[in-house]
Structure formats: C-alpha cells, structure tokens
Amino acid sequence: MIVPPHPDTSRTLHPPLLRRACYAILITAAAGVMLGRILAVTSVDVQLLERQRLQDIPKELETRRAEYAARGITGDRLEAEMARIEKALRDRAALSRPFLSANDRSRWCTVRALVEPEMRVPGAPYAIDRVIQEPRWDTIDMVKHDGHLYSSKPPLFPTLLAGLYWVILHTTGWTLRDQPYEIARAVLILVHWLPLIACLAGIASLVERFAGNDWTRIFVLAAGCFGTFLSTMVVTLNNHLPGAACAFGALFFAVPIFRDGRCETWRFVVVGFLAAFAVTFELPSLILFVALLGFLALVSLHRTVLYFLPAALLVGAAYFYTNWLAHGTLTIPYSHRADGGDNWYDYTYERRGRLIESYWRNPVGIDKGEPSIAAYVFHSLVGHHGIFSLTPIWLLTAGGIWFACRGEDRRWRAFAATVAAASLVCLIFYWTRDLRARNYGGLSCGFRWMFWWAPFWLLLMVPALDRLARSRWGRGFALLCLAVSAMSAAYPTWSPWVHPWLFRWLEYQGWIAY
C-alpha cells in the first residue's frame, strides 16, 4: 500500500499569504493579456488588403521598368525613377496603423501638431490642419474656428502626452510618422497599462481589508481583471481609463483618512490632485470631487483648505490654461455645438485637394442619436449597450448598495449612498442631453461614458457577494454574471471601437436598425 507523503506544513501558505498569491496570479495574468493586446495593436480590418497591395508591387515595378526601358531611360536615371515609384506604391499600399478610430487619432493629431516642427501651424499651436493632410491621419472628431481645425477633445491630456512624445523624439529620434507602432505602444503601456495594473492592485488591497470571506475577495479581483470594459479600452488612447485610474486613486488615498484618521498632509495633496485630474478626463466626476471635498472638510477643514484645494486648483488652472492656449476661450469645444454662428462642428475643410463637409453636419447610423429618451434609457441599462445586460456583474453592485445602505457601518452606508446617487446623477446627465449626444458613445463596445465607475462598482459588490458566497446557488449566479461580463469585455478582440455583441445580435434578428 502506497502511503501519501505527509504534507510539508512549513511550505503551507497562511490564508492572507495565499490570498495575496491569488491576487498576484490574477493581476499578472490580466497584465499579460492586456500587454499582448497592446503589442498586437493594429488596424486588422485592412491588413489583408494591405498585404495584397504589397504583394502586387514587384509586378507593378516590372511593368513600369519595361515601359521606361522602351522609352530609352536606362542606368542611374532608371534606378532613381524605380526607387521613387516603389516608395510611392508602398506609401499608397500602407493602410495599417496603431490608431484604431477617429476618436484616438484626434488626440494623436494634437500631439503631433505640438511636437513636430513641420506639423505646426504658425499662430495656432494646437491646430491640426497640417497633420490631417498626412495619409492615414484623418479624423472626424475635430472642430473648426478662426479658420483652423482642432481636435474636439479637451487639450490638457494631449498636451501632457506631447511632453512624453517630445522626450521619446529627442532620445530615440522616433517620430509618429515613421515609427507610429513603437511610439503608440510605448505610450499606451505608460498611460493605460501601468495605471490599470495599479488600480487592480489597489482594489486587491481594499477588498482584502473590507470583504468578509476569501471567495468574495478573489471574485472581485477576477471581475476587475477580466469582467469590465477597462481592459478592453487599454489598446486605444482614450480618456475613460485614465479617468477611472485617477478617480479610484483619489478614493484609495482617501480611505485611510476616513477609516483610520491618517491625516498626513501628503494624502490631502494627492487626493486633491487625483480627484481634480479625474474631472479633466471625465467631467461628470465633478460629483465625486465635490463629495470628497465635503467628506474631507468634515474630517479636517484646515487641511482640506490648505492642501486639498490648492492641489486641485493647480490641475484646474492647467486645464483652463491649455484650453485658452488652444482655442482662445475657457470653454471646451463640446460647448460650442449649438445651432447658429458659434457652432464649431458645422464647417467645410480641404484635405489633399478635396473639399469635405464636417461629418457632424450629416452623421450616419447610431451617431444620428436616439430620438426616444425612453428607448435610450432602456438600451443604456438593459438593451444593446446596457450596463446590466452586457456587464451583469453590476447587478451584484446594485445588491451590494442595497445591503450596504441597510447595514450598521455608517461609513459603508455613506460610501454606498454617495456612489449610488452620483452614478444616477451621471446617468441622468447623459440621458437628458440633446438628440445627437444621445448616441450611446457612438461606435463603441458599451456605454463607455460610465466605464470610469468600474473600480467603485467593484468595491460595492462586496456586501452582496459576502451573502451569495454562503450558498452554492448564490456562487453559481455570481459566476454566471462574471462569465457573461468577461465575454462582453473580450468580444471586441482587436479594438473597443465596435458595437457590442448584443447590438450585433439584435441587428441580425432585425429588431434594431440605425
């Protein structure tokens, strides 16, 4: 009879160490998946056409060489002409790029205009008139005023990215024209991948502290790693992921102030800085900023006034100053969309000899907007771009808010009530906008304007999961929600700028048409 070896208890991990090992495994796996997607980022929809064009170049060159030889052109002149033609053919054949939509190209255009001397427009440093003339650098996300074209995005974020690009350009000699893949991937790793990993580590730290059992802790982190659209957005330059990172970072550094009375000066500075930066990425996060300001003032009014507010004001000053530099006004381009003489979205422009009308004069498809507010509310909650239909783990968050608000911990109650109220106000803000703004975020994998709430909603699952973990049926329901959420997050394999799977299915059935 073979006796199993006696377990080596010296190597058995204690529960906290075992949990941390699980956290490390999950975060490492998620980091590897996201990094692989960043390194693979390209316009896969045009790769086959590009490959075919490149394969046709040798045949085209042979034809051209025969034509020139027949005309008596030989020697160095012929070779120079062949080199010129080959370059032109390769430039025309190149279609792939690491910029996946008009949305991210809009910001990249500003970055080029600020850094590359040949792309600058005299007297208008943020104008992108010259950049969009380059092949494959077109975008519809732009506005026009004072005779120049500009990105429609707030300029602070592209200005910061321009600083990073300037460093890359002057240390490596790389440019976005000649090395777009190398630069885009480096920037995405720095401004998306690393902050999201930091968020996941922060979530692990907080659930370790506040969750009641190991199953809940591991589930929340697994949901954060694979079940939200933040990981989907990591491959394309956007404001939602940095907004989520800044908002969660503000909460993470504020928790010890609220829960432990740790009122070090630096904490107030960091919370103010990050909360204000979150507003520059996601304007509705102003609700979170005001909530943090109020709660911190209750803890320590003088520290809030002396440290939190100055840090926030510094960010606010940078936000409005860059907007003034770019547009000569303190108001962002989005606010210049009204009908009449101040509509920056109604214009024509010339690109490579063609006169083009602004896309926003006659938008197509989903960009026309949802005429019915009731339908918009339905589809943004449980329909084709639904928060709950695409990511049903947020049903657990709704349950968690319910249990937290009925619990005995007043600080949990305050947190749950604040996040619930702020989320609802944010939704109402988007539901009540004008027709063309009711477009579900355009061509996007979900209702992207709410993506930045993901870290907060993950934490608020805890009270519900602690209860579901007690039964097999409860755990099964939670796992089913996670499976559907992970599927929705993984469906946009190469780019988040596609419609969700549920949208495509409803469209296939003929139940919706945009």
C-alpha positions as CSV (number, residue, x, y, z in Angstrom):
1,M,0.0,0.0,0.0
2,I,1.4,3.4,-1.0
3,V,1.1,5.9,1.8
4,P,0.7,9.5,0.6
5,P,3.6,11.7,1.8
6,H,3.0,13.7,4.8
7,P,2.3,17.3,3.8
8,D,5.1,19.7,4.4
9,T,3.4,22.2,6.6
10,S,6.4,24.5,6.5
11,R,5.5,25.3,2.9
12,T,1.8,25.8,3.5
13,L,0.8,29.4,3.0
14,H,-1.2,31.1,5.6
15,P,-4.6,32.4,4.4
16,P,-3.6,36.0,3.9
17,L,-0.4,35.0,2.0
18,L,-2.4,32.5,-0.1
19,R,-4.9,35.2,-1.0
20,R,-2.1,37.6,-1.9
21,A,-0.6,34.9,-4.1
22,C,-4.0,34.5,-5.8
23,Y,-4.2,38.3,-6.3
24,A,-0.7,38.3,-7.8
25,I,-1.6,35.4,-10.2
26,L,-4.8,37.2,-11.4
27,I,-3.2,40.6,-11.9
28,T,-0.2,39.0,-13.6
29,A,-2.5,37.1,-16.0
30,A,-4.6,40.2,-16.7
31,A,-1.4,42.3,-17.2
32,G,-0.1,39.7,-19.7
33,V,-3.3,39.6,-21.7
34,M,-3.5,43.4,-21.9
35,L,0.2,43.8,-22.8
36,G,-0.2,41.2,-25.5
37,R,-3.1,43.1,-27.0
38,I,-1.1,46.4,-26.8
39,L,1.8,44.8,-28.6
40,A,-0.6,43.4,-31.3
41,V,-2.5,46.7,-31.8
42,T,-3.1,47.4,-35.4
43,S,-5.9,48.0,-37.9
44,V,-6.7,44.4,-38.5
45,D,-9.7,45.2,-40.8
46,V,-7.3,46.4,-43.6
47,Q,-4.4,44.0,-43.1
48,L,-5.5,41.6,-45.9
49,L,-5.9,44.5,-48.4
50,E,-2.6,46.0,-47.4
51,R,-0.8,42.6,-47.8
52,Q,-2.4,42.1,-51.3
53,R,-1.2,45.6,-52.4
54,L,2.3,45.0,-51.1
55,Q,2.4,41.7,-53.0
56,D,1.4,43.4,-56.2
57,I,4.3,45.9,-56.0
58,P,7.0,43.8,-57.7
59,K,4.7,43.1,-60.7
60,E,3.9,46.8,-61.0
61,L,7.6,47.7,-60.8
62,E,8.4,45.2,-63.6
63,T,5.7,46.7,-65.8
64,R,7.0,50.2,-65.1
65,R,10.6,49.2,-65.7
66,A,9.7,47.8,-69.1
67,E,7.8,50.9,-70.0
68,Y,10.8,53.2,-69.1
69,A,13.3,50.9,-70.9
70,A,11.1,51.1,-74.0
71,R,11.3,54.9,-73.8
72,G,15.1,54.7,-73.7
73,I,15.5,55.5,-70.0
74,T,18.4,53.4,-68.5
75,G,21.2,53.4,-65.9
76,D,21.1,55.6,-62.8
77,R,18.1,57.6,-64.1
78,L,16.1,54.4,-64.4
79,E,17.0,53.2,-60.9
80,A,16.2,56.5,-59.4
81,E,12.8,56.5,-61.1
82,M,12.2,53.0,-59.9
83,A,13.1,53.9,-56.3
84,R,10.7,56.8,-56.5
85,I,7.8,54.7,-57.9
86,E,8.4,51.9,-55.3
87,K,8.2,54.4,-52.4
88,A,5.0,55.9,-53.8
89,L,3.5,52.4,-54.3
90,R,4.4,51.4,-50.7
91,D,3.1,54.6,-49.3
92,R,-0.2,54.0,-51.1
93,A,-0.3,50.4,-50.1
94,A,0.2,51.0,-46.4
95,L,-3.2,51.0,-44.6
96,S,-2.5,49.6,-41.2
97,R,-1.9,51.9,-38.2
98,P,-2.0,51.6,-34.5
99,F,-4.7,54.2,-34.2
100,L,-8.0,52.4,-34.2
101,S,-10.6,55.1,-34.6
102,A,-11.2,58.8,-35.3
103,N,-11.5,59.2,-31.6
104,D,-7.9,58.3,-30.6
105,R,-6.5,59.8,-33.8
106,S,-8.0,63.1,-32.8
107,R,-5.8,63.2,-29.7
108,W,-2.7,61.9,-31.6
109,C,-3.1,64.7,-34.2
110,T,-2.8,67.3,-31.4
111,V,0.3,65.5,-30.1
112,R,2.0,65.7,-33.5
113,A,1.0,69.3,-34.0
114,L,2.6,70.3,-30.7
115,V,5.8,68.4,-31.1
116,E,6.8,68.1,-34.8
117,P,8.0,71.4,-36.3
118,E,6.8,70.6,-39.8
119,M,3.3,70.0,-38.4
120,R,2.9,73.3,-36.6
121,V,0.6,76.0,-37.8
122,P,2.1,79.5,-37.1
123,G,0.0,81.3,-34.6
124,A,-2.2,78.3,-33.8
125,P,0.0,75.7,-31.9
126,Y,-2.9,73.3,-31.3
127,A,-4.3,73.4,-34.9
128,I,-4.2,70.1,-36.8
129,D,-4.6,71.5,-40.3
130,R,-1.3,70.1,-41.5
131,V,-1.4,66.8,-39.6
132,I,-4.7,65.7,-41.2
133,Q,-3.2,66.1,-44.7
134,E,-0.9,63.1,-44.0
135,P,-2.0,59.7,-45.3
136,R,-4.0,57.7,-42.7
137,W,-4.2,60.7,-40.3
138,D,-7.8,61.7,-40.9
139,T,-10.4,62.1,-38.2
140,I,-14.0,63.2,-37.8
141,D,-13.5,64.2,-34.2
142,M,-12.5,67.8,-34.9
143,V,-13.9,71.3,-34.8
144,K,-13.2,74.5,-36.8
145,H,-12.9,78.1,-35.6
146,D,-10.8,81.1,-36.6
147,G,-10.1,79.4,-39.9
148,H,-8.3,76.4,-38.4
149,L,-9.1,72.8,-37.5
150,Y,-8.6,71.4,-34.0
151,S,-9.2,68.2,-32.1
152,S,-12.6,68.3,-30.4
153,K,-11.0,66.8,-27.2
154,P,-10.0,68.9,-24.2
155,P,-6.4,69.8,-24.8
156,L,-4.8,69.1,-21.4
157,F,-4.4,65.4,-21.9
158,P,-2.8,65.7,-25.4
159,T,-0.5,68.4,-24.0
160,L,0.8,66.0,-21.4
161,L,1.2,63.3,-24.0
162,A,3.0,65.7,-26.2
163,G,5.6,66.1,-23.4
164,L,6.0,62.4,-23.3
165,Y,6.3,62.3,-27.1
166,W,8.9,65.1,-27.0
167,V,11.1,63.0,-24.7
168,I,10.8,60.0,-26.9
169,L,11.5,62.0,-30.1
170,H,14.6,63.7,-28.6
171,T,16.0,60.5,-27.0
172,T,15.4,58.0,-29.8
173,G,14.7,60.0,-32.9
174,W,11.5,58.2,-33.4
175,T,8.5,60.1,-34.9
176,L,4.8,59.3,-35.1
177,R,5.1,59.5,-38.9
178,D,7.9,56.9,-39.3
179,Q,7.6,54.8,-36.1
180,P,3.9,55.0,-35.1
181,Y,3.7,51.5,-33.7
182,E,6.7,51.8,-31.4
183,I,5.6,55.2,-30.0
184,A,1.9,54.3,-29.7
185,R,2.7,51.1,-27.8
186,A,5.2,52.8,-25.5
187,V,2.6,55.5,-24.7
188,L,-0.2,53.0,-24.1
189,I,1.9,51.0,-21.8
190,L,2.8,54.1,-19.7
191,V,-0.6,55.8,-19.6
192,H,-3.0,52.9,-19.8
193,W,-1.4,49.6,-18.9
194,L,0.5,50.7,-15.8
195,P,-2.3,52.8,-14.3
196,L,-4.8,49.9,-14.7
197,I,-2.4,47.4,-13.0
198,A,-2.1,49.9,-10.2
199,C,-5.9,50.1,-10.0
200,L,-6.1,46.3,-9.8
201,A,-3.5,46.2,-7.0
202,G,-5.5,48.9,-5.1
203,I,-8.7,47.0,-5.5
204,A,-7.0,43.9,-4.1
205,S,-5.8,45.9,-1.1
206,L,-9.2,47.3,-0.3
207,V,-11.1,44.0,-0.7
208,E,-8.6,42.3,1.4
209,R,-9.5,44.8,4.1
210,F,-13.2,45.1,3.7
211,A,-14.5,41.8,2.3
212,G,-15.8,39.1,4.7
213,N,-14.5,35.9,3.0
214,D,-11.9,34.7,0.6
215,W,-14.4,33.8,-2.1
216,T,-15.6,37.4,-2.3
217,R,-12.1,38.8,-2.3
218,I,-10.9,36.6,-5.2
219,F,-14.2,37.1,-7.1
220,V,-14.0,40.9,-7.0
221,L,-10.4,40.9,-8.3
222,A,-11.2,38.4,-11.0
223,A,-14.1,40.6,-12.1
224,G,-11.7,43.6,-12.1
225,C,-9.1,41.7,-14.2
226,F,-11.4,40.2,-16.8
227,G,-15.0,41.4,-16.4
228,T,-15.0,45.1,-17.1
229,F,-14.5,47.2,-20.2
230,L,-11.5,49.0,-18.8
231,S,-9.2,46.2,-20.0
232,T,-10.9,46.4,-23.4
233,M,-10.0,50.1,-23.7
234,V,-6.3,49.6,-22.9
235,V,-5.3,49.3,-26.6
236,T,-6.5,52.7,-27.7
237,L,-5.8,56.2,-26.5
238,N,-8.9,57.4,-24.5
239,N,-9.9,59.4,-21.5
240,H,-12.0,56.7,-19.8
241,L,-9.2,54.6,-18.5
242,P,-7.1,57.4,-17.1
243,G,-10.3,58.9,-15.7
244,A,-11.0,55.7,-13.9
245,A,-7.4,55.4,-12.6
246,C,-7.4,59.0,-11.2
247,A,-10.9,58.7,-9.6
248,F,-10.0,55.4,-8.0
249,G,-6.6,56.7,-6.9
250,A,-8.3,59.6,-5.2
251,L,-10.6,57.1,-3.3
252,F,-7.7,54.8,-2.5
253,F,-5.7,57.5,-0.8
254,A,-8.8,59.0,0.9
255,V,-9.8,55.7,2.6
256,P,-7.1,55.8,5.3
257,I,-8.2,59.4,6.1
258,F,-11.8,58.4,6.6
259,R,-11.3,55.0,8.2
260,D,-8.1,55.3,10.2
261,G,-7.8,59.1,10.8
262,R,-4.5,59.2,9.0
263,C,-4.4,62.9,8.1
264,E,-0.9,63.3,6.8
265,T,-0.5,66.4,4.6
266,W,0.6,64.5,1.5
267,R,-2.6,62.4,1.5
268,F,-4.8,65.6,1.1
269,V,-2.5,66.8,-1.7
270,V,-2.6,63.5,-3.6
271,V,-6.4,63.1,-3.2
272,G,-7.0,66.7,-4.4
273,F,-4.6,66.3,-7.3
274,L,-6.1,63.0,-8.5
275,A,-9.7,64.0,-7.9
276,A,-9.2,67.1,-10.0
277,F,-7.4,65.2,-12.7
278,A,-10.4,62.8,-12.8
279,V,-12.6,65.7,-13.7
280,T,-10.4,66.7,-16.6
281,F,-10.8,63.2,-18.0
282,E,-14.5,62.7,-17.1
283,L,-16.4,65.9,-16.5
284,P,-19.3,64.1,-14.5
285,S,-16.7,63.0,-12.0
286,L,-17.1,66.5,-10.6
287,I,-19.7,64.9,-8.5
288,L,-17.1,62.7,-6.9
289,F,-14.8,65.7,-6.5
290,V,-17.5,67.6,-4.6
291,A,-18.2,64.5,-2.4
292,L,-14.6,64.1,-1.5
293,L,-14.3,67.8,-0.8
294,G,-17.2,67.6,1.6
295,F,-16.2,64.5,3.5
296,L,-12.6,65.6,3.8
297,A,-13.7,69.0,5.2
298,L,-15.7,67.1,7.8
299,V,-12.5,65.3,8.8
300,S,-10.1,68.2,8.7
301,L,-11.3,71.5,7.4
302,H,-8.0,73.3,7.6
303,R,-6.1,70.5,5.8
304,T,-8.7,70.4,3.1
305,V,-8.4,74.2,2.5
306,L,-4.6,74.3,2.8
307,Y,-3.7,71.2,0.9
308,F,-6.6,69.5,-1.0
309,L,-7.9,72.7,-2.7
310,P,-4.5,74.1,-3.8
311,A,-3.6,70.8,-5.5
312,A,-7.0,70.7,-7.2
313,L,-6.7,74.3,-8.2
314,L,-3.3,73.7,-9.8
315,V,-4.9,71.0,-12.0
316,G,-7.9,73.2,-12.8
317,A,-5.6,76.1,-13.8
318,A,-3.7,73.8,-16.2
319,Y,-6.9,72.6,-17.7
320,F,-8.3,76.0,-18.4
321,Y,-4.9,77.5,-19.4
322,T,-4.3,74.8,-22.1
323,N,-7.9,75.4,-23.3
324,W,-7.2,79.1,-23.6
325,L,-3.9,78.4,-25.5
326,A,-5.7,76.1,-27.9
327,H,-8.9,77.9,-28.5
328,G,-8.7,81.4,-27.0
329,T,-11.6,80.7,-24.6
330,L,-12.1,78.9,-21.3
331,T,-14.9,76.8,-22.7
332,I,-14.1,73.4,-24.2
333,P,-15.1,72.6,-27.8
334,Y,-18.1,70.4,-26.8
335,S,-19.8,73.5,-25.5
336,H,-19.7,75.1,-29.0
337,R,-22.2,72.8,-30.6
338,A,-25.3,75.0,-30.6
339,D,-27.1,75.9,-33.8
340,G,-26.1,79.3,-35.0
341,G,-22.9,81.2,-35.6
342,D,-21.0,79.6,-32.7
343,N,-21.2,76.0,-33.9
344,W,-17.7,74.8,-34.3
345,Y,-19.0,71.4,-35.6
346,D,-20.5,72.9,-38.8
347,Y,-17.8,73.6,-41.3
348,T,-16.1,72.5,-44.5
349,Y,-12.3,71.9,-44.9
350,E,-9.9,70.8,-47.6
351,R,-7.9,67.6,-47.5
352,R,-5.5,66.6,-50.2
353,G,-7.3,68.8,-52.8
354,R,-10.8,67.7,-51.9
355,L,-13.4,69.9,-50.2
356,I,-15.0,67.9,-47.4
357,E,-18.0,68.7,-45.2
358,S,-17.9,68.1,-41.5
359,Y,-19.2,64.6,-40.6
360,W,-21.3,66.2,-37.9
361,R,-23.4,68.0,-40.5
362,N,-25.0,64.7,-41.5
363,P,-24.0,62.0,-39.1
364,V,-24.9,58.4,-40.0
365,G,-26.1,55.4,-38.1
366,I,-26.0,55.5,-34.4
367,D,-24.4,58.9,-34.4
368,K,-27.8,60.4,-35.5
369,G,-28.8,59.9,-31.9
370,E,-31.7,58.1,-30.2
371,P,-35.0,60.0,-30.8
372,S,-36.7,58.4,-27.8
373,I,-35.4,59.2,-24.4
374,A,-37.3,56.1,-23.0
375,A,-35.6,53.9,-25.6
376,Y,-32.2,55.5,-24.7
377,V,-32.7,54.8,-21.0
378,F,-33.7,51.2,-21.8
379,H,-30.9,50.4,-24.1
380,S,-28.2,52.0,-21.9
381,L,-29.4,49.9,-19.0
382,V,-30.6,46.5,-20.3
383,G,-30.5,46.8,-24.1
384,H,-27.9,46.7,-26.8
385,H,-25.5,49.0,-24.9
386,G,-26.8,48.1,-21.5
387,I,-24.8,48.5,-18.3
388,F,-26.5,45.4,-16.8
389,S,-27.1,43.4,-20.0
390,L,-23.5,43.5,-21.2
391,T,-21.9,43.5,-17.7
392,P,-24.3,41.7,-15.3
393,I,-21.7,41.8,-12.5
394,W,-23.1,45.2,-11.9
395,L,-26.3,43.5,-10.7
396,L,-24.2,42.4,-7.8
397,T,-23.2,46.0,-7.2
398,A,-26.8,47.0,-7.1
399,G,-27.4,44.3,-4.5
400,G,-24.3,45.4,-2.6
401,I,-25.5,49.0,-2.4
402,W,-28.8,47.8,-1.0
403,F,-27.2,45.7,1.7
404,A,-24.6,48.4,2.5
405,C,-27.3,51.1,2.9
406,R,-29.1,48.8,5.3
407,G,-26.0,47.8,7.3
408,E,-24.7,49.0,10.6
409,D,-21.4,50.5,9.3
410,R,-22.2,54.2,8.8
411,R,-19.1,54.8,6.7
412,W,-20.1,51.9,4.3
413,R,-23.6,53.4,4.2
414,A,-22.2,56.8,3.3
415,F,-19.9,55.4,0.6
416,A,-22.7,53.3,-0.9
417,A,-25.2,56.1,-0.9
418,T,-22.8,58.6,-2.4
419,V,-21.7,56.3,-5.2
420,A,-25.3,55.3,-6.0
421,A,-26.5,58.9,-6.0
422,A,-23.5,60.1,-8.1
423,S,-23.9,57.2,-10.6
424,L,-27.6,58.0,-11.0
425,V,-26.9,61.8,-11.5
426,C,-24.2,60.9,-14.1
427,L,-26.7,58.7,-16.0
428,I,-29.4,61.3,-15.9
429,F,-26.9,63.8,-17.3
430,Y,-26.3,61.6,-20.3
431,W,-30.0,60.6,-20.7
432,T,-31.1,64.2,-20.9
433,R,-28.6,65.5,-23.4
434,D,-29.7,66.7,-26.9
435,L,-30.5,64.3,-29.7
436,R,-27.1,63.9,-31.3
437,A,-25.4,63.4,-28.0
438,R,-27.7,60.5,-27.2
439,N,-25.7,58.1,-29.3
440,Y,-24.5,55.5,-26.7
441,G,-20.9,56.7,-27.2
442,G,-21.0,56.2,-30.9
443,L,-19.3,53.1,-32.4
444,S,-18.2,51.6,-29.1
445,C,-18.2,48.3,-27.2
446,G,-20.5,49.6,-24.5
447,F,-22.0,52.7,-22.8
448,R,-18.5,54.0,-22.4
449,W,-19.3,57.2,-20.6
450,M,-19.9,55.1,-17.4
451,F,-16.8,52.9,-17.7
452,W,-14.8,55.0,-15.2
453,W,-17.2,54.0,-12.4
454,A,-15.9,50.3,-12.7
455,P,-13.5,50.4,-9.7
456,F,-16.1,51.9,-7.4
457,W,-18.8,49.4,-8.5
458,L,-16.4,46.5,-8.0
459,L,-15.9,47.5,-4.4
460,L,-19.6,47.8,-3.8
461,M,-20.2,44.2,-4.8
462,V,-18.7,43.1,-1.5
463,P,-21.8,43.2,0.7
464,A,-23.8,41.2,-1.8
465,L,-21.0,38.7,-2.6
466,D,-20.4,38.1,1.1
467,R,-24.0,36.8,1.3
468,L,-24.0,34.9,-2.1
469,A,-20.8,33.1,-1.1
470,R,-22.8,31.2,1.6
471,S,-24.7,29.1,-0.9
472,R,-23.9,27.1,-4.0
473,W,-26.7,28.7,-5.9
474,G,-25.5,32.2,-4.9
475,R,-22.0,31.5,-6.0
476,G,-23.3,30.0,-9.3
477,F,-25.3,33.1,-10.0
478,A,-22.3,35.3,-9.4
479,L,-20.1,33.2,-11.6
480,L,-22.7,33.3,-14.4
481,C,-22.7,37.1,-14.2
482,L,-18.9,37.1,-14.4
483,A,-18.9,34.8,-17.4
484,V,-21.2,37.0,-19.4
485,S,-19.3,40.1,-18.3
486,A,-16.0,38.6,-19.3
487,M,-17.4,37.5,-22.7
488,S,-18.7,41.1,-23.3
489,A,-15.3,42.5,-22.4
490,A,-13.4,40.0,-24.7
491,Y,-15.8,40.3,-27.7
492,P,-14.0,43.4,-29.1
493,T,-10.9,41.3,-29.7
494,W,-8.8,43.9,-31.5
495,S,-10.5,47.2,-30.9
496,P,-13.1,48.7,-28.5
497,W,-14.5,50.8,-31.3
498,V,-17.0,48.2,-32.4
499,H,-20.6,47.6,-31.5
500,P,-21.3,45.1,-28.6
501,W,-22.2,41.6,-29.3
502,L,-25.8,42.2,-28.1
503,F,-26.2,45.1,-30.6
504,R,-24.9,42.8,-33.4
505,W,-27.3,40.0,-32.4
506,L,-30.3,42.3,-32.2
507,E,-29.3,43.8,-35.6
508,Y,-29.0,40.3,-37.1
509,Q,-32.5,39.5,-35.8
510,G,-33.8,42.6,-37.5
511,W,-35.1,44.1,-34.2
512,I,-33.0,47.3,-34.4
513,A,-31.8,49.4,-37.2
514,Y,-29.7,52.5,-37.0
